[in-house]
Amino acid sequence: DTAVSQTPKYLVTQMGNDKSIKCEQNLGHDTMYWYKQDSKKFLKIMFSYNNKELIINETVPNRFSPKSPDKAHLNLHINSLELGDSAVYFCASSQREAYNEQFFGPGTRLTVL
Amino acid sequence: DQQVKQNSPSLSVQEGRISILNCDYTNSMFDYFLWYKKYPAEGPTFLISISSIKDKNEDGRFTVFLNKSAKHLSLHIVPSQPGDSAVYFCAASAYSGYALNFGKGTSLLVTP
């Protein structure tokens, strides 16, 4: 009964490939997020969706495209992977009224070779 | 530009003693502050929060203090337990925003 789940947990791929990371939450939340934790351990917001609509799109390359088929899912697709994309990607969700208490998934460690 | 700063990357405390983790922020629009705890290979877990209308919030062994004039907050853990050993992230947000702005974290080690 995991609240926020991500698949896969580990992803190793070659430069130039396209990959996707899936995220699902069963908390009934209406807002979902993607964060990136880089090698310096800095957690930074990438995207936020509220009721399937894009709310936040930080300065993320166009190669990153989030897709929200419904309120419970927010997938991240990455085209033409680069070495600098290697990081841990965290999905999170919240109920807007809960004023930003966000629940995080376990993370996906992406390694680009 | 990092708007939330945790200047101590690590802290070691003896079991039973108080742990004090500090956090500073630069954006005066921030009005809600949270602490998250993170174990290796897991996602951050919400610990405690405080809104800008308060200067203290307590939950069991955990207390967060907010000094708005100094743009500073701290997390006190009393008494510290070995299971508290983790990385603690300070985060802040503005009411009008959705994103959390995180510090780089402080790794707490509680020794028996």
Contacts between the chains, C-beta under 8 A, distances in Angstrom:
chain1	res1	chain2	res2	distance
A	4	B	43	7.2
A	31	B	98	6.3
A	33	B	98	7.4
A	33	B	99	7.2
A	35	B	102	8.0
A	40	B	104	6.9
A	41	B	87	7.7
A	41	B	104	5.7
A	41	B	105	5.8
A	42	B	2	7.6
A	42	B	102	7.2
A	42	B	104	5.4
A	43	B	44	7.4
A	43	B	89	6.6
A	43	B	102	4.1
A	43	B	105	8.0
A	44	B	102	7.4
A	45	B	99	3.9
A	45	B	100	6.9
A	45	B	101	7.6
A	48	B	98	4.5
A	48	B	99	6.0
A	50	B	98	6.9
A	55	B	98	5.3
A	56	B	97	7.8
A	56	B	98	5.6
A	56	B	99	5.5
A	58	B	99	7.6
A	90	B	43	5.5
A	90	B	44	7.4
A	92	B	43	7.6
A	96	B	98	7.7
A	99	B	32	6.0
A	99	B	51	7.7
A	99	B	95	7.5
A	100	B	32	5.8
A	100	B	34	7.1
A	100	B	93	4.7
A	100	B	98	7.4
A	100	B	100	6.2
A	101	B	34	6.9
A	101	B	46	5.5
A	101	B	49	6.5
A	102	B	46	7.2
A	102	B	100	6.1
A	103	B	46	7.0
A	104	B	36	7.8
A	104	B	43	3.3
A	104	B	44	4.9
A	104	B	45	7.2
A	105	B	43	5.2
A	106	B	41	7.2
A	106	B	42	5.5
A	106	B	43	5.0
A	107	B	41	7.5
A	107	B	42	7.4
A	107	B	43	5.5
